[in-house]
């Protein structure tokens, strides 16, 4: 086994890891959690806006 074989194995392992992460991120069972996380920042902004308006 020479250096080129090691480079090929690292490249294939990295690509497989990338595909695993993409598969995990786009899995249907993760959608609800990601939707909640995406809207959480908007909810915080609305809550902060309501509190700021009530104090004035």
N, CA, C and O atoms as a DFTB+ gen file, in Angstrom:
224 C
 N C O
     1  1       0.855      -1.178       0.000
     2  2       0.000       0.000       0.000
     3  2       0.900       1.240       0.000
     4  3       1.770       1.394       0.858
     5  1       0.677       2.098      -0.957
     6  2       1.470       3.314      -1.018
     7  2       0.608       4.528      -0.671
     8  3      -0.558       4.388      -0.302
     9  1       1.179       5.686      -0.791
    10  2       0.509       6.918      -0.398
    11  2      -0.737       7.188      -1.234
    12  3      -1.725       7.709      -0.717
    13  1      -0.704       6.846      -2.505
    14  2      -1.869       7.071      -3.370
    15  2      -3.074       6.247      -2.923
    16  3      -4.205       6.730      -2.977
    17  1      -2.849       5.020      -2.485
    18  2      -3.945       4.187      -1.972
    19  2      -4.562       4.810      -0.725
    20  3      -5.782       4.809      -0.566
    21  1      -3.736       5.332       0.140
    22  2      -4.225       5.992       1.354
    23  2      -5.058       7.221       0.995
    24  3      -6.100       7.467       1.603
    25  1      -4.608       7.976       0.026
    26  2      -5.357       9.161      -0.409
    27  2      -6.709       8.776      -0.983
    28  3      -7.702       9.461      -0.735
    29  1      -6.764       7.701      -1.741
    30  2      -8.030       7.240      -2.312
    31  2      -8.973       6.821      -1.190
    32  3     -10.156       7.162      -1.219
    33  1      -8.468       6.087      -0.203
    34  2      -9.318       5.641       0.907
    35  2      -9.856       6.820       1.715
    36  3     -11.019       6.812       2.118
    37  1      -9.029       7.823       1.955
    38  2      -9.471       9.002       2.703
    39  2     -10.529       9.763       1.898
    40  3     -11.505      10.250       2.467
    41  1     -10.344       9.865       0.596
    42  2     -11.319      10.549      -0.256
    43  2     -12.657       9.813      -0.260
    44  3     -13.710      10.440      -0.147
    45  1     -12.622       8.504      -0.388
    46  2     -13.856       7.714      -0.403
    47  2     -14.549       7.799       0.960
    48  3     -15.770       7.940       1.022
    49  1     -13.788       7.716       2.043
    50  2     -14.375       7.822       3.384
    51  2     -14.983       9.203       3.607
    52  3     -16.052       9.314       4.208
    53  1     -14.328      10.241       3.139
    54  2     -14.858      11.602       3.280
    55  2     -16.147      11.773       2.492
    56  3     -17.094      12.391       2.978
    57  1     -16.190      11.239       1.294
    58  2     -17.390      11.336       0.466
    59  2     -18.540      10.552       1.093
    60  3     -19.682      11.011       1.078
    61  1     -18.251       9.386       1.639
    62  2     -19.285       8.589       2.302
    63  2     -19.821       9.324       3.525
    64  3     -21.023       9.295       3.787
    65  1     -18.947       9.978       4.270
    66  2     -19.377      10.772       5.423
    67  2     -20.264      11.926       4.978
    68  3     -21.292      12.195       5.600
    69  1     -19.879      12.602       3.915
    70  2     -20.677      13.694       3.369
    71  2     -22.068      13.210       2.968
    72  3     -23.068      13.852       3.291
    73  1     -22.131      12.087       2.269
    74  2     -23.424      11.547       1.866
    75  2     -24.266      11.156       3.076
    76  3     -25.486      11.317       3.060
    77  1     -23.628      10.648       4.117
    78  2     -24.348      10.315       5.335
    79  2     -24.942      11.543       5.999
    80  3     -26.083      11.506       6.460
    81  1     -24.188      12.624       6.053
    82  2     -24.686      13.869       6.650
    83  2     -25.840      14.434       5.826
    84  3     -26.839      14.884       6.387
    85  1     -25.711      14.412       4.518
    86  2     -26.788      14.902       3.651
    87  2     -28.041      14.053       3.835
    88  3     -29.148      14.585       3.917
    89  1     -27.870      12.742       3.897
    90  2     -29.012      11.858       4.110
    91  2     -29.685      12.116       5.448
    92  3     -30.913      12.109       5.540
    93  1     -28.890      12.343       6.485
    94  2     -29.430      12.636       7.811
    95  2     -30.201      13.958       7.793
    96  3     -31.288      14.056       8.362
    97  1     -29.634      14.965       7.142
    98  2     -30.260      16.290       7.139
    99  2     -31.570      16.300       6.362
   100  3     -32.492      17.030       6.725
   101  1     -31.669      15.512       5.310
   102  2     -32.869      15.513       4.488
   103  2     -33.833      14.379       4.827
   104  3     -34.803      14.161       4.101
   105  1     -33.586      13.664       5.904
   106  2     -34.495      12.579       6.298
   107  2     -35.851      13.164       6.676
   108  3     -35.924      14.216       7.311
   109  1     -36.910      12.489       6.288
   110  2     -38.265      12.994       6.519
   111  2     -38.568      13.134       8.011
   112  3     -39.296      14.045       8.406
   113  1     -38.028      12.254       8.837
   114  2     -38.338      12.329      10.264
   115  2     -37.667      13.521      10.952
   116  3     -38.037      13.856      12.077
   117  1     -36.706      14.158      10.317
   118  2     -36.032      15.326      10.886
   119  2     -36.736      16.634      10.530
   120  3     -36.438      17.669      11.127
   121  1     -37.655      16.611       9.576
   122  2     -38.274      17.835       9.060
   123  2     -38.974      18.638      10.150
   124  3     -38.827      19.859      10.198
   125  1     -39.725      17.985      11.022
   126  2     -40.464      18.712      12.057
   127  2     -39.513      19.447      13.002
   128  3     -39.767      20.595      13.366
   129  1     -38.444      18.805      13.391
   130  2     -37.471      19.454      14.271
   131  2     -36.784      20.634      13.605
   132  3     -36.576      21.674      14.229
   133  1     -36.433      20.470      12.341
   134  2     -35.794      21.569      11.618
   135  2     -36.762      22.723      11.401
   136  3     -36.360      23.885      11.452
   137  1     -38.039      22.414      11.157
   138  2     -39.035      23.475      11.002
   139  2     -39.201      24.257      12.306
   140  3     -39.310      25.483      12.286
   141  1     -39.221      23.556      13.432
   142  2     -39.320      24.247      14.731
   143  2     -38.093      25.119      14.975
   144  3     -38.216      26.249      15.449
   145  1     -36.924      24.606      14.655
   146  2     -35.699      25.382      14.851
   147  2     -35.677      26.613      13.936
   148  3     -35.219      27.683      14.339
   149  1     -36.170      26.455      12.714
   150  2     -36.171      27.576      11.768
   151  2     -37.131      28.672      12.201
   152  3     -36.852      29.854      11.998
   153  1     -38.258      28.296      12.796
   154  2     -39.227      29.305      13.203
   155  2     -38.968      29.829      14.612
   156  3     -39.587      30.812      15.019
   157  1     -38.073      29.200      15.362
   158  2     -37.810      29.623      16.734
   159  2     -37.248      31.050      16.778
   160  3     -37.610      31.829      17.659
   161  1     -36.395      31.384      15.860
   162  2     -35.808      32.722      15.863
   163  2     -36.874      33.771      15.578
   164  3     -36.816      34.880      16.108
   165  1     -37.849      33.422      14.741
   166  2     -38.929      34.362      14.453
   167  2     -39.820      34.532      15.673
   168  3     -40.283      35.639      15.948
   169  1     -40.066      33.463      16.400
   170  2     -40.879      33.540      17.606
   171  2     -40.194      34.394      18.663
   172  3     -40.853      35.173      19.352
   173  1     -38.874      34.255      18.798
   174  2     -38.134      35.063      19.762
   175  2     -38.217      36.540      19.405
   176  3     -38.378      37.385      20.286
   177  1     -38.108      36.862      18.103
   178  2     -38.197      38.250      17.670
   179  2     -39.585      38.826      17.959
   180  3     -39.700      39.971      18.397
   181  1     -40.626      38.047      17.720
   182  2     -41.981      38.525      17.994
   183  2     -42.183      38.730      19.487
   184  3     -42.797      39.716      19.897
   185  1     -41.678      37.815      20.305
   186  2     -41.796      37.944      21.751
   187  2     -41.048      39.181      22.249
   188  3     -41.551      39.906      23.107
   189  1     -39.868      39.420      21.722
   190  2     -39.084      40.579      22.143
   191  2     -39.769      41.877      21.688
   192  3     -39.735      42.883      22.397
   193  1     -40.386      41.847      20.510
   194  2     -41.084      43.027      20.013
   195  2     -42.307      43.332      20.858
   196  3     -42.598      44.503      21.104
   197  1     -43.017      42.338      21.300
   198  2     -44.194      42.556      22.137
   199  2     -43.802      43.086      23.509
   200  3     -44.481      43.956      24.056
   201  1     -42.721      42.573      24.064
   202  2     -42.269      43.043      25.380
   203  2     -41.786      44.495      25.299
   204  3     -42.062      45.303      26.186
   205  1     -41.063      44.809      24.225
   206  2     -40.551      46.172      24.075
   207  2     -41.659      47.188      23.891
   208  3     -41.556      48.313      24.380
   209  1     -42.719      46.808      23.192
   210  2     -43.846      47.696      22.959
   211  2     -44.667      47.924      24.219
   212  3     -45.245      48.997      24.395
   213  1     -44.724      46.938      25.089
   214  2     -45.516      47.057      26.305
   215  2     -44.836      47.974      27.331
   216  3     -45.508      48.579      28.167
   217  1     -43.522      48.073      27.266
   218  2     -42.798      48.877      28.243
   219  2     -42.896      50.360      27.915
   220  3     -42.757      51.197      28.807
   221  1     -43.124      50.687      26.696
   222  2     -43.112      52.109      26.314
   223  2     -44.393      52.786      26.579
   224  3     -44.528      53.979      26.309
